[in-house]
């Protein structure tokens, strides 16, 4: 008989304290992204893929640090959930990725997704945080608020 592990949900306040301690004094965006991807991914059982897409040219992102299976290498602002978050500058919560127009299927196991824009201190978009789940409707506004606070805390000082 197979046992199913209990669902764990991130405690964003505790996670913010841990991440603050781990990233204190660091100003390299890639090092910060790598640390966040790892800490976030392992903090919540809903998170099947956790990573960053970095803005590398006008209207273009490339994959950054991540945890999980392979990701798409390049995502234009004009396509997919990540592109929408970058283009519109706002959080995207998608309960069913198959119903999202223009969804880019980097992994066939993805059922739902949350993507948040990542801003530096000057208000420039430096990338997006993309979290995929193999569960439908896995994300809510509380996730968006908790993740946005962590992103502001870490990248708002760059």
DABEL-V263017 format. One record per residue. N is the residue number from 0. SS is DSSP state (H for helix, E for strand, L for the rest). PSI is psi in whole degrees, 0 to 359 (NA if undefined). BURIAL is I if it has 16 or more other C-alpha atoms within 10 Angstrom, else O. Layout:
((N,SS,PSI,BURIAL) (N,SS,PSI,BURIAL))
This chain:
((0,L,128,O) (1,L,133,O) (2,L,141,O) (3,L,127,O) (4,L,142,O) (5,L,150,O) (6,L,133,O) (7,L,135,O) (8,L,141,O) (9,L,136,I) (10,L,97,O) (11,H,327,I) (12,H,315,O) (13,H,319,O) (14,H,320,I) (15,H,319,I) (16,H,316,O) (17,H,313,O) (18,H,321,I) (19,H,317,O) (20,H,318,O) (21,H,330,O) (22,H,4,O) (23,L,127,O) (24,L,352,O) (25,L,135,O) (26,L,9,O) (27,L,120,O) (28,H,324,I) (29,H,319,O) (30,H,320,O) (31,H,317,I) (32,H,318,I) (33,H,316,I) (34,H,314,I) (35,H,316,I) (36,H,316,I) (37,H,310,I) (38,H,316,I) (39,H,314,I) (40,H,320,I) (41,L,359,I) (42,L,351,O) (43,L,124,O) (44,L,345,I) (45,L,340,I) (46,L,105,I) (47,L,329,I) (48,E,130,I) (49,E,119,I) (50,E,181,I) (51,E,145,I) (52,E,127,I) (53,E,138,I) (54,E,121,I) (55,E,347,O) (56,E,167,O) (57,L,128,O) (58,L,23,O) (59,E,134,I) (60,E,150,I) (61,E,155,I) (62,E,141,I) (63,E,201,I) (64,E,141,I) (65,E,168,I) (66,E,137,I) (67,L,191,O) (68,L,178,O) (69,L,153,O) (70,L,171,I) (71,L,144,O) (72,L,321,O) (73,E,134,O) (74,E,116,I) (75,E,152,I) (76,L,335,I) (77,L,354,O) (78,L,145,I) (79,H,181,I) (80,H,318,I) (81,H,318,I) (82,H,320,I) (83,H,318,I) (84,H,318,I) (85,H,314,I) (86,H,317,I) (87,H,345,O) (88,L,30,O) (89,L,161,O) (90,L,140,I) (91,E,121,I) (92,E,118,I) (93,E,113,I) (94,L,330,I) (95,L,103,O) (96,H,332,I) (97,H,339,O) (98,H,357,O) (99,L,120,O) (100,L,127,O) (101,L,13,O) (102,L,135,O) (103,L,115,I) (104,L,85,O) (105,L,331,O) (106,L,134,O) (107,L,345,O) (108,L,347,O) (109,L,127,I) (110,L,325,I) (111,E,167,I) (112,E,148,I) (113,E,134,I) (114,E,131,I) (115,E,137,I) (116,E,148,I) (117,E,121,I) (118,E,147,I) (119,L,183,I) (120,L,328,O) (121,L,357,O) (122,L,12,O) (123,L,139,O) (124,E,122,I) (125,E,349,I) (126,E,193,I) (127,E,149,I) (128,E,124,I) (129,E,125,I) (130,E,122,I) (131,E,151,I) (132,E,147,I) (133,L,8,I) (134,L,141,I) (135,L,150,I) (136,L,47,I) (137,L,341,I) (138,L,152,I) (139,L,183,O) (140,H,327,O) (141,H,322,O) (142,H,315,I) (143,H,316,I) (144,H,315,O) (145,H,316,I) (146,H,319,I) (147,H,321,I) (148,H,319,O) (149,H,317,I) (150,H,317,I) (151,H,319,O) (152,H,318,O) (153,H,309,I) (154,H,344,I) (155,L,351,I) (156,L,355,O) (157,L,NA,O))
